[in-house]
Structures are given as C-alpha cells and as structure tokens.
C-alpha cells in the first residue's frame, strides 16, 4: 500500500496550495480566504522518491461549532488514517495560540509529525523558523508552497521517516473506474447522497446552502466494480453568484461534468423543479454525459405534493425522457441502492459498439415508415449510417441534401434509434454528411478530333439556314 501523508493546520496557512504543488494538479480550490476547504481531498503525490497518498484537510478552528465541528471530524478521520502528518504554520502570522493548541493535541497522537513553516520565500529561513521551535515538534522546515522552495527536501525527509514496508518504489495509479459526478442546486442533498452510497460520513453535510465549495473525488468499490464519485458545489442562477469563491466553485462543477462518465442530477423535491434544474440538465446534455436523475427528500411528502413534483418534472424536464428517474431519500437511504445499477447501465449504453449493418437497417426502416420532406421539389435521400463516436454515442448518416434535414425529422430519428437500440440513460447525437459531386466545377476538356467535329457541325448548321 502507498503511504498516507496528511496536511493539517489552521485555516489559510497554505495546505491546499501545498497539496496542488505536491500532486502537480489544480484539484484543490485555492484562494486567500480562510475556511475554504471543508472536505477531505485525496491525491497522489508526484514530488518525492516515490508515490504516496496525500490528504488535504480543512483548517482546525479554535471554536468548533456548527459546520466547523463537522469539518474537524473530517480532519480527525484524515489524521487517524495517516502514516505521517505535515503540520503547516504561517511565518507571516508567527506562532499563534491556535498553533500551540494544535501542537499539544498532535503530540498526544503519537504519530510522526513534521512541522512545516510555509510562506518563507520573503524571509531568511533561519529567521522564519525561529519562532516555531517552542512548539516542541522538532526542527521546523521552511518552505514556500507557492514558489516550491524547500518542498522536495521536505518530502525526501518524510520518506526517510516512513517504515520500510510502507515505501513503494513504483506504483500505478489506482483504477478510477466509472467517474460519477453528483450535481444539483445548493442544499439538494448531494453530499448526503454520496455519504449514503459510501456508507460513511465522508463529506461534510450541513443544512445550509453552499456547504460544498470544491469538487471532491471519492474512489470506492462496489461488487467488484470501481467508481469515483465527484461531489460538486451547488449551482445557482448567474445573477445570484456574487462571491468570487462561488464563481470558482461553478467552474469546478462544470469541469467535473466534463470529466465524468455519468452524471447524477439531484433535485430537491421540497424546493420543486426550477429553471436552474433545467439549465443544469441542458449543460449535461450539451456535454454528452450519460445521466441518472434522483429526486431527493421524497420522504415526508403527501400524495398531492408528489403528484405536483411529477407534473413539474414532465413539464419542465420532459427532454430528459431518456434518463432513468429515481425517487430517493438520501438521509434515510430509501431508493438509493438502485442508483448505481442504472449508472452502470447508462455508462454501458454510452460506450456501446453499434454495428454499421444494424444502424443502416434501422435507418432504412425509419425512412420507409416516415419519408424525409421535399426540398425544392427534391426528396432528401438518407442512404446508410455508421457509428462516429462513443460517450455519447454518435451516429453518422450519409445521403443527399442532408444539410436541409429539419429539426423535427432529426428528433424523430434520434427517438427511433434510441428506442430500437435500447440506449437508456445516454443522449444520442446525429451527424449528417452529404456526398460530393467529383465533377462539380470541372470543365470537360475536348480532344482535337472532338473540336473539329463540333466546328463541322456548326458550319453545316449555318449552310442550312
């Protein structure tokens, strides 16, 4: 197994910046804003003698109440599974009472700890670490996570302290499996749903909109299949997005949709289905991602309320007729168990191989039943079809005047292909290509004999006149 190194410390000391530096990614959201990270973020360290699991955590606050208490529980879980702890402090703030309190708590754990003095790029290293010797955690290490100064030396030191059996010279990345992004409006229950699927309190779930700010990747295994669940920040209407942090969260959510194989759209049944749900569904379809819809908080609703939600879904999200619909309660677990089964089905359909003979046969049957319209007195001819891509499935249709195929006939063909091929859970795209005339724009070059014959015919015609 790979060794686990956990980053801990006060808020805004640079843990996420160091996480991005060591993993050579931009997975962790970074800003000059305390308390930005709330969930555990995992990554594979790329700087050092060998690979390792790196864990980014939320800042440890002096007063843990409300959501801070849930964040601290996440930090405690990360500390429990760590082989080595990197305790980050900030040279610009100096040694604060919060640092002293955290150091006292860490000493009682009995785990290997390295004291890391961050933001030391503008100060002499000896002066930067002088104030932190009183924490009693050994010699501090002066680094700059932003500039990368001293980071490689620190990791080499950490590897020297790890037990021999924990070192791994080479290791491939753990199989990520199917990537499943869980998206929806704020406070729809996305983190609670992922916690229910995992069977543990892996993510901070709090009864307040905007709890999740970053996209959190959570790998797990179920019945021998590998998955990576991606928890995302809730998306609101653009007019309500004013905070710069929330703007970055929206970008991370859209990037998570692009990176996913399947998307679970979570809708709050009590809040109803709004325009933002339809907009988000449109983003998913434009990205070509397979889709499963989960209407959450279904418990506690009477028959009339449930009928209203169903009617709203049919009226506002009727274009999601290809996606499987689940009525669930993430808090109590009802209906959640079947979600991943339909995720598997949607991903399988999105990556299927579609034989050319079968596609051409289905096209011929569709045209026989309903002919394309006339264009300037000429009938559009669709000759044959083949597969042009997967995830989402793309069907390329060749014929004449295909650029004039109306949108209504395009929808007819999409519905026909999806029904006949049983492509549940994935959007289907059509591409039309028209054949080109190889002689278009070319003049026929006459031979000398043909030219002479043409002239004789012309003279003969003139004499007869």
Steps between C-alpha positions, in 0.01 A plus 500: 500500500605858439590706806248764607617855578244742646518881496358672810509845651307819558283651226679690223854375568540358147401132531308492170781685322752243624258221402486630143878540494569144618237336276583725202130567449250776562245273668483700825329838483742770616424859607611749762196416706496308832285189532477435126575126523238303691522140378790259476668520162713204387772494236812310394824680585731550199794672670734277701685167487177311428121533478286552809145592596467865597200624700394865516279596794303798623650746745477421872316786669524593868122491548349195328128567476248435225667422172847544655425202726420285195819619331705404804354150493621472141847611611500242777417220255783615273742503794397150609585346161827691451850351517658845531364845584615829349404776744495830307548838663530848351821700545313827432265445795769357723436240769140559608312358801302283257826347375604424858164335572516288181860395579393381847221292349731349237764396752241287679436300181843340496529525119804623303466876445697747291458869576481698174542878506332623184527835317874525577604629158538866612687430826829345593425130575677511837297802608178356358512186715649652816166578664362148448758301696288554812232272361722205595454308173864481393680713245257694280526486120485832315314470168303708253208304356436772243859512372588137571804592713609224738210270406710221346741500797205474739350197321841326486520546878148362550577189293804436719271482804245261351521130596690290248198288411298808411736620227399433143752559224251491217128470492234557241211730573213324664230412253252783507219305330180674400505870588164611636437872559219588743362844410203713591390825661631601845363301793348231276674225702795411275753445781244306704430277201871422452539426871205260476650324197835466679349393830710751698514871579759575236381851408382794706120510476337800667151650480623817333538588131855525372659251742702336219730743319745272322464191282593198713603173330417190708609159363326186625414147394162325483442139400841485334449817295702817554342844515609856571222712644543875445325728747444847356391842617137593442428718198279806534380754247778721366337816643533359852865399465691796641769350722828435313536166679158392375596596145800268519275229646270528198799453269615194696148353477485545121848347472382204710211445256745496210731256684219260599373196314155513661323787679245463780272805499363550853175696531350619829138381503401751770646795305331389179649495151627842400656660196848435637432124498405524131809712424726253677339210312569689178869531592516125559341417164725747315799327660365167372512332839289200597242600758304365796245724676443474876214696659615524862310559826207297369415380851253703703305622197130431465332366185401843366853641537649198325254538212598866465871412483435233237296748294778761529757248385295404195437863410846654562734203452312300240809505276667264751274213397807285423628518862392265778309676779544402868294625794737482796571616852874542546455561874315174566635296208171409332541445125874573504612139448381487138676818389834340417332220305359757260834683500659177373228461236536861382879472473476168314254648250711812456807295406331228290620396157223548244544280189471677165261239345260537792507881486442499123212254536337717770546809279333330204208390717458852642507657151255239368255581778539876481663657193713817532333815365548649153751780448437713188312211346772246571481228765775482765672163463657331805708205380692338786617557861800407713633579848713812529586503870421382851414663833272639370407269209524681166325369190621637166243490217606540138271615220404785268382846614553398863569863594129567442375235746256685733534485876171313538623216278832496687312448828292227337816312400660546845195361675479214251868401542487533879188285527615229263853483646377528862742784580355588840687754708710664229435776247541416132649729238446495124739634239399533136740491207417566137681337209700733276490506118859428384437683168353815655683810374704305242475558123522209257814538288423419133749325277616648165276255312197598712569868438524445123174305501330776694616762249380291199162463665486874558585577131244248376232663715585846369475384127155355559379833625 
